[in-house]
Amino acid sequence: MGMAWRLAVAALGLVALLHGTLRDSDDFFPFGSMAQYATGHDLNGQTRSTYILADTESGQEKVRVPLNATGTGIGRAEVEGQLGRFIEDPSLMQVIADAYRAIHPERDQYTHMYLMRDIYQLENGYVVGEPERVKLGEWKVVR
């Protein structure tokens, strides 16, 4: 009984890992895609950083939205993992604004959000120059 149980658990783990790899999905984290480990990076290429900026009720413009457990409860990796969906449907940023409001009701709330990407040029593995800033989408927050 003990050996059969261990084999069944191992088989389930392998199936979950295969599922995540073939679908390029982290639905069953940590049994997600291993693609991030599959290739090296060009030391003279580019690296990209995705983030969200927001305007606030008090008039502050383009403040950085904290994409972490204590800021919004939503991590930057979660946004990057579904970046195509956010670009296609910027209204998904409403969830982030709502989460921030739920966690920090006493703080200055967001009125407009901007999905951004910085593209850094690398030279011998080091960043050179200023990043190219690209707006990928924006959303007027609904209250």
Biotite code that builds the C-alpha atoms (Angstrom):
import biotite.structure as struc

atoms = struc.array([
    struc.Atom([0.000, 0.000, 0.000], chain_id="A", res_id=1, res_name="MET", atom_name="CA", element="C"),
    struc.Atom([2.806, 2.463, 0.908], chain_id="A", res_id=2, res_name="GLY", atom_name="CA", element="C"),
    struc.Atom([4.677, 2.020, -2.387], chain_id="A", res_id=3, res_name="MET", atom_name="CA", element="C"),
    struc.Atom([1.511, 2.352, -4.512], chain_id="A", res_id=4, res_name="ALA", atom_name="CA", element="C"),
    struc.Atom([0.553, 5.545, -2.672], chain_id="A", res_id=5, res_name="TRP", atom_name="CA", element="C"),
    struc.Atom([4.009, 7.088, -3.256], chain_id="A", res_id=6, res_name="ARG", atom_name="CA", element="C"),
    struc.Atom([3.940, 6.141, -6.945], chain_id="A", res_id=7, res_name="LEU", atom_name="CA", element="C"),
    struc.Atom([0.476, 7.677, -7.331], chain_id="A", res_id=8, res_name="ALA", atom_name="CA", element="C"),
    struc.Atom([1.604, 10.958, -5.705], chain_id="A", res_id=9, res_name="VAL", atom_name="CA", element="C"),
    struc.Atom([4.730, 11.042, -7.897], chain_id="A", res_id=10, res_name="ALA", atom_name="CA", element="C"),
    struc.Atom([2.623, 10.407, -11.012], chain_id="A", res_id=11, res_name="ALA", atom_name="CA", element="C"),
    struc.Atom([0.208, 13.217, -10.074], chain_id="A", res_id=12, res_name="LEU", atom_name="CA", element="C"),
    struc.Atom([3.149, 15.575, -9.571], chain_id="A", res_id=13, res_name="GLY", atom_name="CA", element="C"),
    struc.Atom([4.566, 14.703, -12.985], chain_id="A", res_id=14, res_name="LEU", atom_name="CA", element="C"),
    struc.Atom([1.161, 15.160, -14.640], chain_id="A", res_id=15, res_name="VAL", atom_name="CA", element="C"),
    struc.Atom([0.786, 18.605, -12.997], chain_id="A", res_id=16, res_name="ALA", atom_name="CA", element="C"),
    struc.Atom([4.314, 19.583, -14.110], chain_id="A", res_id=17, res_name="LEU", atom_name="CA", element="C"),
    struc.Atom([3.647, 18.385, -17.667], chain_id="A", res_id=18, res_name="LEU", atom_name="CA", element="C"),
    struc.Atom([0.324, 20.278, -17.700], chain_id="A", res_id=19, res_name="HIS", atom_name="CA", element="C"),
    struc.Atom([2.003, 23.517, -16.619], chain_id="A", res_id=20, res_name="GLY", atom_name="CA", element="C"),
    struc.Atom([4.813, 23.124, -19.125], chain_id="A", res_id=21, res_name="THR", atom_name="CA", element="C"),
    struc.Atom([2.637, 22.267, -22.118], chain_id="A", res_id=22, res_name="LEU", atom_name="CA", element="C"),
    struc.Atom([0.054, 24.976, -21.376], chain_id="A", res_id=23, res_name="ARG", atom_name="CA", element="C"),
    struc.Atom([2.727, 27.486, -20.239], chain_id="A", res_id=24, res_name="ASP", atom_name="CA", element="C"),
    struc.Atom([0.602, 28.004, -17.147], chain_id="A", res_id=25, res_name="SER", atom_name="CA", element="C"),
    struc.Atom([1.187, 28.498, -13.428], chain_id="A", res_id=26, res_name="ASP", atom_name="CA", element="C"),
    struc.Atom([-2.337, 27.388, -12.504], chain_id="A", res_id=27, res_name="ASP", atom_name="CA", element="C"),
    struc.Atom([-0.930, 24.615, -10.304], chain_id="A", res_id=28, res_name="PHE", atom_name="CA", element="C"),
    struc.Atom([2.090, 26.483, -8.912], chain_id="A", res_id=29, res_name="PHE", atom_name="CA", element="C"),
    struc.Atom([4.752, 25.307, -8.175], chain_id="A", res_id=30, res_name="PRO", atom_name="CA", element="C"),
    struc.Atom([4.057, 22.833, -10.966], chain_id="A", res_id=31, res_name="PHE", atom_name="CA", element="C"),
    struc.Atom([4.270, 25.513, -13.645], chain_id="A", res_id=32, res_name="GLY", atom_name="CA", element="C"),
    struc.Atom([6.153, 26.027, -16.848], chain_id="A", res_id=33, res_name="SER", atom_name="CA", element="C"),
    struc.Atom([9.885, 25.486, -16.759], chain_id="A", res_id=34, res_name="MET", atom_name="CA", element="C"),
    struc.Atom([10.348, 27.768, -19.786], chain_id="A", res_id=35, res_name="ALA", atom_name="CA", element="C"),
    struc.Atom([11.988, 30.465, -17.668], chain_id="A", res_id=36, res_name="GLN", atom_name="CA", element="C"),
    struc.Atom([14.926, 28.108, -17.102], chain_id="A", res_id=37, res_name="TYR", atom_name="CA", element="C"),
    struc.Atom([15.141, 26.802, -20.676], chain_id="A", res_id=38, res_name="ALA", atom_name="CA", element="C"),
    struc.Atom([17.143, 29.533, -22.401], chain_id="A", res_id=39, res_name="THR", atom_name="CA", element="C"),
    struc.Atom([19.956, 31.932, -21.681], chain_id="A", res_id=40, res_name="GLY", atom_name="CA", element="C"),
    struc.Atom([19.623, 35.675, -22.107], chain_id="A", res_id=41, res_name="HIS", atom_name="CA", element="C"),
    struc.Atom([21.552, 37.793, -24.572], chain_id="A", res_id=42, res_name="ASP", atom_name="CA", element="C"),
    struc.Atom([23.978, 39.920, -22.552], chain_id="A", res_id=43, res_name="LEU", atom_name="CA", element="C"),
    struc.Atom([23.711, 42.583, -25.262], chain_id="A", res_id=44, res_name="ASN", atom_name="CA", element="C"),
    struc.Atom([19.948, 42.326, -25.691], chain_id="A", res_id=45, res_name="GLY", atom_name="CA", element="C"),
    struc.Atom([17.059, 43.894, -23.862], chain_id="A", res_id=46, res_name="GLN", atom_name="CA", element="C"),
    struc.Atom([15.261, 43.276, -20.615], chain_id="A", res_id=47, res_name="THR", atom_name="CA", element="C"),
    struc.Atom([11.709, 44.361, -19.853], chain_id="A", res_id=48, res_name="ARG", atom_name="CA", element="C"),
    struc.Atom([9.967, 45.413, -16.675], chain_id="A", res_id=49, res_name="SER", atom_name="CA", element="C"),
    struc.Atom([6.182, 45.650, -16.433], chain_id="A", res_id=50, res_name="THR", atom_name="CA", element="C"),
    struc.Atom([4.463, 47.782, -13.792], chain_id="A", res_id=51, res_name="TYR", atom_name="CA", element="C"),
    struc.Atom([1.365, 49.878, -13.165], chain_id="A", res_id=52, res_name="ILE", atom_name="CA", element="C"),
    struc.Atom([1.173, 53.600, -12.443], chain_id="A", res_id=53, res_name="LEU", atom_name="CA", element="C"),
    struc.Atom([-1.895, 55.439, -11.175], chain_id="A", res_id=54, res_name="ALA", atom_name="CA", element="C"),
    struc.Atom([-3.321, 58.905, -10.684], chain_id="A", res_id=55, res_name="ASP", atom_name="CA", element="C"),
    struc.Atom([-4.934, 59.448, -7.283], chain_id="A", res_id=56, res_name="THR", atom_name="CA", element="C"),
    struc.Atom([-7.938, 61.263, -5.832], chain_id="A", res_id=57, res_name="GLU", atom_name="CA", element="C"),
    struc.Atom([-5.699, 63.953, -4.335], chain_id="A", res_id=58, res_name="SER", atom_name="CA", element="C"),
    struc.Atom([-4.201, 64.775, -7.728], chain_id="A", res_id=59, res_name="GLY", atom_name="CA", element="C"),
    struc.Atom([-0.937, 62.867, -7.534], chain_id="A", res_id=60, res_name="GLN", atom_name="CA", element="C"),
    struc.Atom([-0.019, 61.701, -11.016], chain_id="A", res_id=61, res_name="GLU", atom_name="CA", element="C"),
    struc.Atom([1.541, 58.425, -12.049], chain_id="A", res_id=62, res_name="LYS", atom_name="CA", element="C"),
    struc.Atom([2.450, 56.987, -8.660], chain_id="A", res_id=63, res_name="VAL", atom_name="CA", element="C"),
    struc.Atom([3.759, 53.427, -8.656], chain_id="A", res_id=64, res_name="ARG", atom_name="CA", element="C"),
    struc.Atom([1.103, 50.846, -7.735], chain_id="A", res_id=65, res_name="VAL", atom_name="CA", element="C"),
    struc.Atom([2.540, 48.370, -5.199], chain_id="A", res_id=66, res_name="PRO", atom_name="CA", element="C"),
    struc.Atom([2.147, 44.993, -6.886], chain_id="A", res_id=67, res_name="LEU", atom_name="CA", element="C"),
    struc.Atom([2.857, 42.835, -3.855], chain_id="A", res_id=68, res_name="ASN", atom_name="CA", element="C"),
    struc.Atom([1.096, 41.036, -1.025], chain_id="A", res_id=69, res_name="ALA", atom_name="CA", element="C"),
    struc.Atom([0.756, 44.049, 1.272], chain_id="A", res_id=70, res_name="THR", atom_name="CA", element="C"),
    struc.Atom([0.037, 46.671, -1.410], chain_id="A", res_id=71, res_name="GLY", atom_name="CA", element="C"),
    struc.Atom([-2.665, 45.093, -3.540], chain_id="A", res_id=72, res_name="THR", atom_name="CA", element="C"),
    struc.Atom([-2.477, 41.398, -2.749], chain_id="A", res_id=73, res_name="GLY", atom_name="CA", element="C"),
    struc.Atom([-1.575, 40.898, -6.420], chain_id="A", res_id=74, res_name="ILE", atom_name="CA", element="C"),
    struc.Atom([2.036, 40.318, -7.418], chain_id="A", res_id=75, res_name="GLY", atom_name="CA", element="C"),
    struc.Atom([3.832, 41.758, -10.404], chain_id="A", res_id=76, res_name="ARG", atom_name="CA", element="C"),
    struc.Atom([4.483, 38.227, -11.666], chain_id="A", res_id=77, res_name="ALA", atom_name="CA", element="C"),
    struc.Atom([0.730, 37.617, -11.714], chain_id="A", res_id=78, res_name="GLU", atom_name="CA", element="C"),
    struc.Atom([0.240, 40.657, -13.945], chain_id="A", res_id=79, res_name="VAL", atom_name="CA", element="C"),
    struc.Atom([3.182, 39.698, -16.166], chain_id="A", res_id=80, res_name="GLU", atom_name="CA", element="C"),
    struc.Atom([1.888, 36.132, -16.404], chain_id="A", res_id=81, res_name="GLY", atom_name="CA", element="C"),
    struc.Atom([-1.392, 37.426, -17.841], chain_id="A", res_id=82, res_name="GLN", atom_name="CA", element="C"),
    struc.Atom([0.021, 40.447, -19.639], chain_id="A", res_id=83, res_name="LEU", atom_name="CA", element="C"),
    struc.Atom([-1.716, 39.593, -22.908], chain_id="A", res_id=84, res_name="GLY", atom_name="CA", element="C"),
    struc.Atom([-5.077, 39.628, -21.162], chain_id="A", res_id=85, res_name="ARG", atom_name="CA", element="C"),
    struc.Atom([-4.332, 42.994, -19.492], chain_id="A", res_id=86, res_name="PHE", atom_name="CA", element="C"),
    struc.Atom([-3.315, 44.517, -22.835], chain_id="A", res_id=87, res_name="ILE", atom_name="CA", element="C"),
    struc.Atom([-6.388, 43.104, -24.563], chain_id="A", res_id=88, res_name="GLU", atom_name="CA", element="C"),
    struc.Atom([-8.725, 44.112, -21.727], chain_id="A", res_id=89, res_name="ASP", atom_name="CA", element="C"),
    struc.Atom([-7.385, 47.025, -19.616], chain_id="A", res_id=90, res_name="PRO", atom_name="CA", element="C"),
    struc.Atom([-10.523, 46.825, -17.434], chain_id="A", res_id=91, res_name="SER", atom_name="CA", element="C"),
    struc.Atom([-8.707, 44.007, -15.599], chain_id="A", res_id=92, res_name="LEU", atom_name="CA", element="C"),
    struc.Atom([-6.798, 46.785, -13.807], chain_id="A", res_id=93, res_name="MET", atom_name="CA", element="C"),
    struc.Atom([-10.075, 47.528, -11.999], chain_id="A", res_id=94, res_name="GLN", atom_name="CA", element="C"),
    struc.Atom([-9.460, 44.394, -9.916], chain_id="A", res_id=95, res_name="VAL", atom_name="CA", element="C"),
    struc.Atom([-6.141, 45.850, -8.772], chain_id="A", res_id=96, res_name="ILE", atom_name="CA", element="C"),
    struc.Atom([-7.748, 49.194, -7.866], chain_id="A", res_id=97, res_name="ALA", atom_name="CA", element="C"),
    struc.Atom([-10.499, 47.377, -5.960], chain_id="A", res_id=98, res_name="ASP", atom_name="CA", element="C"),
    struc.Atom([-7.958, 45.224, -4.124], chain_id="A", res_id=99, res_name="ALA", atom_name="CA", element="C"),
    struc.Atom([-5.957, 48.307, -3.112], chain_id="A", res_id=100, res_name="TYR", atom_name="CA", element="C"),
    struc.Atom([-9.143, 49.978, -1.845], chain_id="A", res_id=101, res_name="ARG", atom_name="CA", element="C"),
    struc.Atom([-10.076, 46.874, 0.177], chain_id="A", res_id=102, res_name="ALA", atom_name="CA", element="C"),
    struc.Atom([-6.624, 46.617, 1.779], chain_id="A", res_id=103, res_name="ILE", atom_name="CA", element="C"),
    struc.Atom([-6.072, 50.373, 2.275], chain_id="A", res_id=104, res_name="HIS", atom_name="CA", element="C"),
    struc.Atom([-9.476, 52.109, 2.551], chain_id="A", res_id=105, res_name="PRO", atom_name="CA", element="C"),
    struc.Atom([-7.901, 55.008, 4.477], chain_id="A", res_id=106, res_name="GLU", atom_name="CA", element="C"),
    struc.Atom([-5.355, 55.845, 1.759], chain_id="A", res_id=107, res_name="ARG", atom_name="CA", element="C"),
    struc.Atom([-5.576, 58.041, -1.321], chain_id="A", res_id=108, res_name="ASP", atom_name="CA", element="C"),
    struc.Atom([-7.400, 55.929, -3.931], chain_id="A", res_id=109, res_name="GLN", atom_name="CA", element="C"),
    struc.Atom([-6.659, 55.446, -7.615], chain_id="A", res_id=110, res_name="TYR", atom_name="CA", element="C"),
    struc.Atom([-8.660, 57.244, -10.298], chain_id="A", res_id=111, res_name="THR", atom_name="CA", element="C"),
    struc.Atom([-6.793, 56.269, -13.464], chain_id="A", res_id=112, res_name="HIS", atom_name="CA", element="C"),
    struc.Atom([-4.326, 53.430, -14.057], chain_id="A", res_id=113, res_name="MET", atom_name="CA", element="C"),
    struc.Atom([-1.596, 52.945, -16.651], chain_id="A", res_id=114, res_name="TYR", atom_name="CA", element="C"),
    struc.Atom([-0.090, 49.580, -17.597], chain_id="A", res_id=115, res_name="LEU", atom_name="CA", element="C"),
    struc.Atom([3.554, 50.326, -18.383], chain_id="A", res_id=116, res_name="MET", atom_name="CA", element="C"),
    struc.Atom([6.659, 48.561, -19.612], chain_id="A", res_id=117, res_name="ARG", atom_name="CA", element="C"),
    struc.Atom([10.243, 49.780, -19.385], chain_id="A", res_id=118, res_name="ASP", atom_name="CA", element="C"),
    struc.Atom([12.647, 48.308, -21.921], chain_id="A", res_id=119, res_name="ILE", atom_name="CA", element="C"),
    struc.Atom([16.295, 48.408, -20.882], chain_id="A", res_id=120, res_name="TYR", atom_name="CA", element="C"),
    struc.Atom([19.188, 47.960, -23.305], chain_id="A", res_id=121, res_name="GLN", atom_name="CA", element="C"),
    struc.Atom([21.961, 45.703, -22.032], chain_id="A", res_id=122, res_name="LEU", atom_name="CA", element="C"),
    struc.Atom([25.643, 45.851, -22.848], chain_id="A", res_id=123, res_name="GLU", atom_name="CA", element="C"),
    struc.Atom([27.754, 42.994, -21.485], chain_id="A", res_id=124, res_name="ASN", atom_name="CA", element="C"),
    struc.Atom([24.898, 42.251, -19.103], chain_id="A", res_id=125, res_name="GLY", atom_name="CA", element="C"),
    struc.Atom([24.682, 45.793, -17.707], chain_id="A", res_id=126, res_name="TYR", atom_name="CA", element="C"),
    struc.Atom([21.968, 48.379, -18.316], chain_id="A", res_id=127, res_name="VAL", atom_name="CA", element="C"),
    struc.Atom([23.108, 51.279, -20.491], chain_id="A", res_id=128, res_name="VAL", atom_name="CA", element="C"),
    struc.Atom([21.202, 54.509, -20.995], chain_id="A", res_id=129, res_name="GLY", atom_name="CA", element="C"),
    struc.Atom([17.676, 55.350, -19.998], chain_id="A", res_id=130, res_name="GLU", atom_name="CA", element="C"),
    struc.Atom([14.858, 52.846, -20.467], chain_id="A", res_id=131, res_name="PRO", atom_name="CA", element="C"),
    struc.Atom([12.332, 53.156, -23.252], chain_id="A", res_id=132, res_name="GLU", atom_name="CA", element="C"),
    struc.Atom([8.932, 53.638, -21.565], chain_id="A", res_id=133, res_name="ARG", atom_name="CA", element="C"),
    struc.Atom([5.928, 52.141, -23.318], chain_id="A", res_id=134, res_name="VAL", atom_name="CA", element="C"),
    struc.Atom([2.291, 52.537, -22.268], chain_id="A", res_id=135, res_name="LYS", atom_name="CA", element="C"),
    struc.Atom([0.562, 49.195, -22.874], chain_id="A", res_id=136, res_name="LEU", atom_name="CA", element="C"),
    struc.Atom([-2.885, 50.243, -21.705], chain_id="A", res_id=137, res_name="GLY", atom_name="CA", element="C"),
    struc.Atom([-4.868, 52.503, -19.401], chain_id="A", res_id=138, res_name="GLU", atom_name="CA", element="C"),
    struc.Atom([-8.065, 52.323, -17.406], chain_id="A", res_id=139, res_name="TRP", atom_name="CA", element="C"),
    struc.Atom([-10.318, 54.902, -15.743], chain_id="A", res_id=140, res_name="LYS", atom_name="CA", element="C"),
    struc.Atom([-11.160, 53.424, -12.356], chain_id="A", res_id=141, res_name="VAL", atom_name="CA", element="C"),
    struc.Atom([-14.857, 52.847, -11.679], chain_id="A", res_id=142, res_name="VAL", atom_name="CA", element="C"),
    struc.Atom([-16.104, 53.452, -8.141], chain_id="A", res_id=143, res_name="ARG", atom_name="CA", element="C"),
])
